[in-house]
């Protein structure tokens, strides 16, 4: 199995920043390393530690929200099964704009418009 530890840590951190409960426990959302990337889904109902599993509609809504957050963060996300996602690539982060060096002029973004 390929080690996707860095991808796992990045995905977990991005989901936590978006407000998802990423700790193992009552939320039921499971984030694991898989052979091809990071798997996000729900544990089997008999393995849920804290009460009954969420209803199908709730699982579908949360899975969709997780996918939207990760795609917006630049990850490649595909469906890997019912209510399970496979995250297969790290963020395609937008390059941070470099600060111009001293004496270098910054380019203007939009030319001034004249209305007359």
Residue pairs with C-beta under 8 A, 6 or more apart in sequence:
1 33
1 34
1 35
2 35
2 36
3 33
4 33
4 34
4 37
4 38
5 33
6 90
7 33
7 37
7 38
7 87
7 89
7 90
8 31
8 32
8 33
8 38
10 90
10 91
11 31
11 38
11 40
11 70
11 75
11 87
12 22
12 31
14 69
14 70
14 73
14 75
14 91
15 22
15 31
15 66
15 69
15 70
16 22
18 69
20 27
20 29
20 66
20 69
21 27
21 29
22 29
22 31
24 30
24 49
25 49
25 50
26 49
26 50
26 51
28 42
28 43
28 48
28 50
28 53
28 54
29 40
29 41
29 42
29 62
29 66
30 39
30 40
30 41
30 42
30 43
31 38
31 39
31 40
32 38
32 39
32 40
33 39
34 80
34 86
36 86
36 88
37 86
37 87
37 88
37 89
38 86
38 87
39 80
39 84
39 85
39 86
39 87
40 63
40 66
40 84
40 85
40 87
41 63
41 80
41 81
41 83
41 84
41 85
42 53
42 54
42 59
42 83
42 84
43 53
45 52
45 53
53 59
54 62
56 83
59 83
60 83
63 83
63 84
63 85
66 85
67 77
67 85
70 77
70 85
70 87
71 77
73 91
74 90
74 91
74 92
74 93
74 94
75 87
75 88
75 89
75 90
75 91
76 87
76 88
76 89
77 85
77 86
77 87
77 88
78 85
78 86
78 88
79 85
79 86
80 86
100 106
